[in-house]
Amino acid sequence: MSKKQAKKAGSGVKGMAADTWEKLEQVFESRVARVLNAMQIPTHDDVQELSRRVEALSKLVEKLSGETIKAGSKPAARTGKKKTPAGRQRVAAKTRRPGTRTKATKTTSKKRKH
């Protein structure tokens, strides 16, 4: 085999390897996208679309209220009483899943030996 033929064969193999690598990347990307979609994790495009919508809504709010809203600004401070730990526990008890027990309702079945 001459040098010219060897170079031609080498570039052919190199091209096939590149094509195979691109196909592998596409398969990997599509599988990762399916898994992320199943886990309901937004894609880059989803986040970009939401950013555009937030920007449009911010402009509309500015137009209607006459106030300028800074991007990424903190929300206004809350006014009123702070929740107490007991208040938080009551909320947690109301929102717990059915069939689960809280620490207060657990009973022990083992007797202590002295």
Secondary structure by P-SEA (a helix, b strand, c coil): ccaaaaaaaaaaaaaaaaaaaaaaaaaaaaaaaaaaaaaccccaaaaaaaaaaaaaaaaaaaaaacccccccccccccccccccaaaaaaaaaaaccccccccccccccccccc
